[in-house]
């Protein structure tokens, strides 16, 4: 504060090597001194004169040869990580049993490593995908996914943060939010906590009030971001957004021999048009599998070349089997179990259908279908319209509207040129906007902004 009681402008600063205190000089300018090198280990700027740059009233960043020093409008002095070492990140997921959230954890870990970050992946001990995590060329730690008050998870995450002096601790499952926040605080190293929100649902009451005080939250779609901005209390600049990304190359190329064998095994010839739904089917409505079967029944007479497959599992299976029997679809519909390697099935399809009727933040299966070169028919809800343009890479339909579903599927069943054109555009669209590299770059930008104190 100056003599008039107001905060001095931070539009310019002077720095001199010394002991680490920021002060206001007699002309109302703030002058800072470099922190004690022993206090920050590899976070300290190099000794010597720093070059100052002009920034806004809210912040000023002064860079030196070995690091950066950040001043905010309160006159506080913080060191940023040295520019001469990789960013240190812990990605954590205590469930990790397979699914979209777990796939994104893996893809983000790979993408950050490809960009030169030092990444440690912490996963639930004994989780189904723990062996898959250990196939990566990153350090992998396991921690107990369950314990009273999650104290074992807190202890394990604190140890992971402390061991590598992590700049970032990033979690993806709702049960990991608060263990991560507590672990970072206990570690006492200034580690920033990030949460990726993969759900459209409202956060719980305690989190609505306090989550933004301990973490920055990344929404996987603008639809999720809107929910968070409406529900979370606190600093809105800590609500961020970054789209999911996939390994496009996994789905590239023409139909594989394995995919061709799947078609042959089911009696699907080159003239058949195969529509597929990939997803779990829990009660009460799954991913719209019953609506899909209703559409199949209506298409049977007008498009006899159409075939249908449901890939997944869930407690709706008795209802699905009953629907198939009642509509006499046994010769046209197949039920297949879910598999971790979905690529052969994706390549075996001609059209990916995602007739979601509940909530859907940003389904990866839509991206995977397009990356496989297929047009997509999906519900116009939540984050799905952000994945592709209606009429370009596929068709959007009203959730639960069987007539619209029949119309969109019928157009694609009868027009191979339309299927080919939409599939080509879809593959290019995903490669341009939704790759693992895009996910890593957007997330890394959020990390760097947080470490620079801009959020």
C-alpha positions, 0 to 999 in steps of 0.5 A: 500500500502507498501513503494514500492507502491504495495498492501501487500499480504493477505495470512496472517493476525493478529487480535486484539480486538479494534475499526475496522481498518485494517492496514499494519504492518512494515513487510508488513502484514495486521493487523485488529481490530474488528469493534465497536459492536454497529455499526453492531448490530447482525453482529459483531463477538464476543469479544476475540481472533480470529483464523486465517486460510490461504486463497488465495491471493485474500481473507482471512476469519478469524472466531470467536466464534460468526461470521466471518470477511472478508478481501479482497485484498484491505485490507478492513474489512467487517463483515459477518452475524453471524453464530448464527442466520438464514439468512434473505431473502426477496423473491419478485414477483410483478406479481404472477398470476400463471406460472412457475416463480411464482411456482419457487418463491414458491418452493424456499421460501419453500426450504429456509425455510426448510433449516432454513432461515428466509424468507419473501415473498413479492408479488403483491397486488391483484395478483391471487396467493396472497392467495396461498402465504398466505397459507405458514408458512412464513411472507407475504407482498403485495405491489402495482405492478404498480405505476409511476416509480415503486416508490411504489414498491421501497418503499415497498421493502425498508421497507421489507428489513429494517424491518427484516434487510435482508441479501438478496433481491431476485426477479424473474420478469423483472419488479422487477429488478431495484426496488429491486436494488434501494430499497436495496441501499436506505435501506443502510444495505448492502443487496445483491440483487439477480435476477433469470433470467427465460428467454432466451431473451436478457436483455434490453439495460440499464440492459445489461450495468448496471445490474451486478453493482447492483445485482447478476444474477442466470440463470435457465439453462446453456443455459440462462447463456450463453446468460447472459455471452454474453450480460451482461457487468461487473463482470462475476463472478456475473453471476451464475446458479442454476436449477429449482426444483419441489416438487417431492412428489406432483407427486409421486404415481400411477394414482389417482382416480381423474386422472382415473375419467378424463380418464373415462370422456373422454372415454380413456380406459386402452388400450388407450395411451394418449399424452398431451401438457400442456402449454399456446398457444399465437400467433404466434406459442404457444408451438408447439400445431399446430405441435402436431396436425399435428403429431396426424393426421399422427398417427391416422391410424398407432396407432388408440389407441392413444389419444391427449389432449391440456391443456392450453389457449391462443389466438391461440384457433381459429387456433387450433380448425380450425386445429382439424376440417380440420384434422378431429380429433374431436374424438381423440383430447380434448381441456382442460382449464389450471388449477392451480392444474395440478397433476390430468391431469399429472397422466391421461396422458401416455406421456408428449409432449413439442414440443416447437418452440420458446424459452424455458429456462427450462420448469417446465412441463418437470420435472413435466411430468417425476416426474409423471412417464411418458416419455417425448418427447420434443424439442431439444432447449435452456435449454430443453436438460439439463433436461433429456438424449435423449433415456433414460427418453424420446426423443428429437426432432428438433423443428418444425420437425413433422416427428421426432415428429411422429417417437418419439410418434409412438415408445412410442405408440407401446411399453408399456415396453419402456414407463414404463422403461423411466417413471421409469428412469425419475421419479428417474432422477428428484428426484436425480437432480431437487427437491426443496431441490436441488434448495434451496441448490444451491441458498443458496450456491450463497447467502453465497458466496456473503455474504463472498465476494467471488463474 
